[in-house]
């Protein structure tokens, strides 16, 4: 696909969805999420441990009973992999919510039909209803959805969930179905904002993180106008990422 910039330049961007891999004019460009992957996610460790404990509690009798039907090796494997079943289910819910939001915005932009509610997961329906209430409570004019972006100066790419004019402010929006709004999300949005500024020639006023709770349908909106400060932090991770790549290539 071609990306057009406000100054008339056109760049060819390709995205391998399976590998989450961007190339610009045939050359690799790291994604925003790849650059930020080095940030620790402290909530994930106790969550995974808790899922393992649940697995042990439900299956202890198979190992410790008079007639064991599970070996220690099988128990260990089950404990280590317990979080994957939960995360897989959460991923399905998250994908359903994200897909509905994308299709709903496309419909608003006149590029599709109003999407059906994903009734397979009650959690997804709860999240979508919360999102609809948020839209009603704000003055939202959708501009783009699932847009590929590339920052020419800093050589990184990404996919922006949506941009819109929200209550009169030019805004970038990222959808999340995580357990909380983590600080790294604001760095991610700032990187998207600066890439959009490079493309459009117009700065973003505000960055929104819209979080949908997969279990309860609780909705949380986090926003930041500190885009320049957040981008400086993102740039630090970008410099570190590029340096590590240079060192790896010397091996």
C-alpha positions, 0 to 999 in steps of 0.5 A: 500500500502507498502512504501519502504525506502532506508534502507530496511524498509517497512511500510504499509500506507493506505489512505481514500480518502473520509476522507483524512485520513492516517494510518500507520500500522493501526495508524493515521498519520496527513497529511501535509495539515491538519497540515497547515490548521491552517494558516490563508488564508486572501484572502478567506475572502474578496473573499467570501464577494465579492461573497455574494455582487454579489448575493445581487446585482443580487437578490435585486429586489426580496427582495426590489421590490413591489412584493417580491419573496424572504424573508430576510431569503432566501436572507441571506442564499443565501449571505452566500452560494454564495461563494460555487457555485463559489468555486464548479466551481473552484474545477471542473476546478482545478480537471480537470487541476490536472487530466490532468497533472497527466495523462500526466506525467504518459504517459511520464513515460510509464504508460498510454496514452496521455490524452485528453484536458478537453474541457468542461472548457476553463479555464482548457485548458488555464492552461494546455497550460501554463503548457505545455509551462513551460515544454518546457522551462525547461529540465524536467525528470519526476520521480514520480506522485501522490506518497504517502509519510510518514516521519518516524521521524516526523510522518506525511504523504501526497501525492506528486503531482510529483518529477522530475529532473528539469534543473539538480536538484532533485525537488518536485513539487506541482500543485495549481489552487489558486489565488496566490502562498501563503507562506504556499505552500513552507512549504507544499513542504518542508514537502514533500521534507523531507519525500522523503529524508527519503524514498530515502536517498537523499535530494531534491534540490529544491521545485516548486509550479506551479500555474495555474490561473483558469480564465485566464490561466496565469501560475506562477512558484514559487521555493525555495531552502530554504527547511531546513528553510521552514521545521523548520517553518513547524515543528513548526506547527506540534508541535502545532498540536500534542500538541492540539491533546494531550489536546483534548484527555484529555477531 
